[in-house]
Amino acid sequence: MDTLARTIEILRDLVAFPTVSSDSNQDLIAYIANLLQDCGATVDVITAPCGNKANLFATLGPEVDGGILLSGHSDVVPVTDQNWSSDPFALTERDTHLFGRGTCDMKGFIAATLAMAPYFAAQIKARPLHFAFTYDEEVGCFGAQHLAQKLQDRGLTPGVAIIGEPTQMRIIEGHKGCYEYSTHFRGLEGHGSAPDLGVNAVEFAVKYVARLLELKQALQGMAPSDSPFDPPWTTVNVGAMNGGVAHNVIASKAQVDWEMRPVQASDAEFVKSALRQTCETDFLPKMRTVHPEATIELETIGEVAGLIPTDKNEARQIVSELTGANGADLVAFGTEAGIFQALGTDVVVCGPGSIEQAHKADEFLSLDQLSQCLTMLSRLGDRL
């Protein structure tokens, strides 16, 4: 069986595991562990704190600093309320495209690395090759953060990491961070005819959103002069807002879901500090004048570091040589890359497929993109 056919076979198996972020990925991780152990890799399955998910970290060659890491996330987004033309968890091939949930985001890359693993094993010399497959990337990159801490505890730092998110095999050297929050408001319910006797959580949530929009505007004037991003400033987005139960009831609860995409860490602290000051000196005193137990609580869903372009980047150099690409680009979407960069690893994002197909019904990966990925990995094996 040729390598492309073997990759499709593995991808078929991977797609069949419905690893939606809300569910367990342990069966898929066990499947991957078996394949890599059969190649002679040292495999470490790291169970998540919740007990029903896991990361996998595997090594071909000596377990020393400076190795090359191939990384991908195992979880996928839901298919609920999406109109698929075929079973999303059964790989379907039509017109040189492979359809199925996760084919491009990002089980296609994972399948390619696993299909190449026997060749990598035969080529390994002094520099190790690592595999990292994580849980919960789609809901906050929690698996990668857990794995990074484990690597720090072991004192192991890969020299180079290739994150195989769908970039159409372009080399990506930078993206903004992604910080997601939910702010919860607790007031005092009452009859709508007597608003002064209650604390309307929805009204204070609206004021909070108005403050967010002021900060959003202020951030546009704070962009670094050399920011490579588009737009060059930190962005803020209010994604959802809900609260209250009826037209004539003072709302006792409300929630605002929002995010920011920092271009620099100081911007994130600016936003959080300004919101904290507004709540502590304005909103809460007014709320507690009527109801001393009123609260505003900021829940951190996830704070994922961005990938910062650097002048020296061995990962960019290696992948440029492997693909023949001249230069590197930036993207708007977030990845786990910044988490590995924070370890001291040189990182790029490069993988098969287009982000335009990710998260949609009839998600697909083209055979041409998968073949290009295999070519890159084959060349990587040649130089191990």
N, C-alpha and C positions, 0 to 999 in steps of 0.2 A: 504494500500500500504506500503510495507516495505521501509526502508530508502534507499537502493540501487536503487530500482525502482524509488523512488521519486527523487533521485539525477540525474538519467538518464533523467527523464522527465524535470527537470530544465535545465540540460545541453543541451537538445534538443532546448529549448527555447533560451538559451544564444547563442548557435552557430548560430541560425537563425538571430541574430542581426549582420550585417556585419560591425563590429566595427574596420575596418582598420584605422590605425592611421591618415590617411589623411581625414577621415570622422568623423561625429559626433557619440558620444557614448550615447547621452542623452536618447534615447528610452530604451536602456539597463539599464541605471542607474535608470530610472523611474520604470522599471519592478522590479529591485532589491529593490528599496525603498518600493514598495507596499508589497513585501513579508516580509520585515523586520518590517514594520509598523504593519502588521497583527500579528506579534509575540509580539508586545508591545514595540519594540525598539524605542528609540529616534533617528530620522534620520535627518541628515543635508546634503542636496545636495548643493555642492559648485561649482558654475559655473566658468569655466575657463575664463581668460581675453579675449580670442577670442570670447566668447559668445555662441559657439555651442558645447562645451564639458563640462564635469563635473566630479568632484570627489564625492564620497559618503563616509560619515563617520557616523557610527551608533553605538549606545550604548545600551546594555542590562544591567540594574542595575544602580547604582549611577554614575554620571559623576564626578569621582574623579581620582586623580593620582594613578598610580600603577596597572592599569588594564592590561588585556591580549588582545592583538591586533591580529586579523587574517587579513592578507592583500594580495591583488592580483591586478594585472592590468587588465583593461577591454579591452584594445586595442589589435589588432592582426596585423600581417604582411600581405602584399598583396598576392593575389593568381595569379596575372598577369603573364602570360607565364609559369605557372606551369601545368603539365599534370596530373590532378586529374582523378581518376577512378570513382568518384561520385561527386555530388554537394558539394563543400566545405562548403557551408552554410546551409546544411541539414544533421543532424546527421545520420550516417549510421552505423549499427551494423553488423559486420562480424567476425566470428571465435573468439569470446570473446574480440574483439577490437571495440572501438568506434571511427569512423573516422569523421573528420570535422576540419575546421580551428579553432584553439584555444582550441581544446579538451585537449591537455596537457599543452599548453602555453597560458593562464593558467585558462581557464574557468572550467576545471574539478574540480580544487580546490575550485573555487568560488561556483560552484554548490553544492559541498559537504558541505561547510559551511552554505549555505542557507537551504539545506535539514535538517541540524542539528539544525537550529536556534530555532524551537519550543522546542526542548529538552533543549537547552541552557537556554531559557527563563524560563523554569520550574525549573531549577537547580540554577539559579543565587541567590547569597546571598550578601555578603558585597563587594566582589571583582568584578568590572565590566568586561564585555567582549565587546570589540570593533570590528567593521568591517570597513576596509578601502579598497575601490575599486577605482582605479585611472585611469586617462587618460594618453596617450602619453608616456608610459614606453618605447615602442619600438623605439622611436625617440629622447630619451634624458632624460627620467624620469622626465619630466616637471610637470606632475600631482602630483607626490609624493613630489616634492620640494614645489609646491604650497600648498599642504595639510600640510606639515611639518610647513610651515610658519603660517598657520592658527591655528594649534595646539599650537605653541609658543605664538601667540597673545592671545589665550584663557588661557594660563598658564596650559595646560593639557599635562602631560607626561605619556604615558603608561609605565608600568614596564617591560613588556615582549611583543615581537612581533614575530610572526611566519609568514614568507613570503613563500607563497605556490608555488614557482617556481618548475618546474619538476626536482626532484633530485632522483627519484626512491625511495622516502621516506627515503633517507639517510639524516642525519643531517649535514648541511653545516654551518660552523662557520666563514668562511673567503673567500673573493675573492678580487682581485685587483680592483682599481678604473677604470673608463673608461672616458677619456677626448677626445672629438672629436672636430676637427677644420676644417675650410676651409680658406685657405690663398689666397687672391685675388691680382693679379698683374695688374696694369694699365700702359701701355707704350704709344708708339706713332707709329701708323701704317705708312707704306710707301712701296715703291717698293723694292722687294727682291734684285734687282741689286745694291742697294745703302744702305746697312745695317747700315752704320755709320750715316745716316740721320734720322734714326728711333730709337726707344727703343723697343727691342724685349722682350715682356712679357714672352714668352715661355722660352727664354734662361735664364732669371732670375729665373723663376720657376724651371728650371732644376738645377741651382746652389743652390736654396733653398732646393730642395730634397737632393742634395749631402751633404749639411750641416746637414740636418736631419739624414742622414745615418751615418755621423761622430758622432753625438750625440748618436745615437742608439748604436754604438760601445762603446762609453765612458760609457754609463749607465751599461754595463755588469760588469765594474770594480767598480761600486758603490753600489752593492747589500749589504744590511745589513747582517752581519754574521749570524744572527738568523732568516733570512727571511724564512717563511714557504712555500713560493710559488714556483711553477715550471713553467717557470724558476724563479730564486730568484730575478731577477732584473726587473726594469721597462722596458717594451717593447715599441717600436715605430713601427707603420705600416703606409706606404703610400698606401692609398686605391684607389685613382683615381687622374688622372691629365688630364686636357684638356685645349685647347686654340688654337688660330689662326683660319684662314678661308681658306687658300689656300697655295699651294707650293711656290708661288712667291710673297706673301704679308708678310711684317713684322708684326708679331702678336702684336696687341695692348692690348689683354686681355689674361689672363691665370688664372687657378685655380688649387690648390693642395688640395685634401681632405686627411686628415691624422688623426691618433689617437695615444694616448699613454695610457698605462695601468700602472699607478704608484703603486709602493709598499710602497712609502712614499711621503708625500706632497712636501718635499724638492726637489725631482727629477723633479716634474712637474715645479716648479719654475726655476730650473736649465735649463731645456729645453727651456722654454719660454723666459727667460732672455738672453740666448745665441743666440737664433734666433733674438730677438729684437736688440741686439747689432750688430749682423752681418748685419741686414737690415739697421740700422741707420748709421753705420760707413763705410759700404762697398757698399752694393747694391744701396741704394737710392741716395747717392752722385753721383755714376756713371750714374744712370738713369736720374737724374735731370740736369746733365751737358748738356744733349741733350734736355730734355723735363722737364722743371721745375714743371710741374703738375703731373709728374709720382708718383704713390703711390703703397704701399704694405700694405694691411690691413688684420689683423687676425680676422676672425669671429669665435666666440665660439659657436659651435653647442650644446654642453652640457658638463658639468664637474660633473660627478657622483662619489661621494666618494665610496671608497671600504669598505668592511666589514672586520674589524680588529679583529682577534682572541684575546680573553681576558681570563685571568686565571679564573675570576669569571664571570659566565654567567647563570643567572636564566633560561633564555629561553632554553639553552642547557640542563640544569638539568631537566627541566619539560618535554621537548620532549624526552629526553632519557628515563625517567620513563614511558612516554606514549607509546613509540614504543619498548622499551626493547633494544635499540641500545646501544652498548658500544663504546664511542668515537665519534668523529666528523671529517669531512673531509673538504677539500678546493676544489673550482672549478675555472675554467678559465673564465666562463661567468659572466657578471655583472648582478646585480639586484638592487632593490630599498632599500635593507637592510641597506646600509651605511647611507642613508638619515635618517632613523629612529634611527640608532645607534647614530647619531650626536645629537639627541634630549636628549640623556641620557638613552635610552631604551636598554635593553638587547635583542639581536636579533639572530635568526637562520633562515636559509632557509631550508624548508622541505616541499615537496609536491609530488603528484603523477605524474607518467609519466617520460619519459626520454628526456633530452635536445636533444638527437640524432634525435628525431622525430619532434622537433620544427622547424618551418619556412619552412618545406618541403611540397611537394605535398603528399597527403594522410597522413597528420598528424593524429596520433591516440593516444588514451589512452586505456590501457588494463583494463578490468574489475577487474582484480586482484589488480592492483595498486589503482584503485578507492576504492575498498573494504578495502585495507590497510589504506587508508586515512580516511575513515569513522570510522574504528576501533580506530585510533588515536584520532579523534574528539570526538567519543563517550566516550572514557576514560577521555578526557579533560572535557567533560560535567559532568562526575561522580565526578570530584574533584572541581567543581566550588563552 
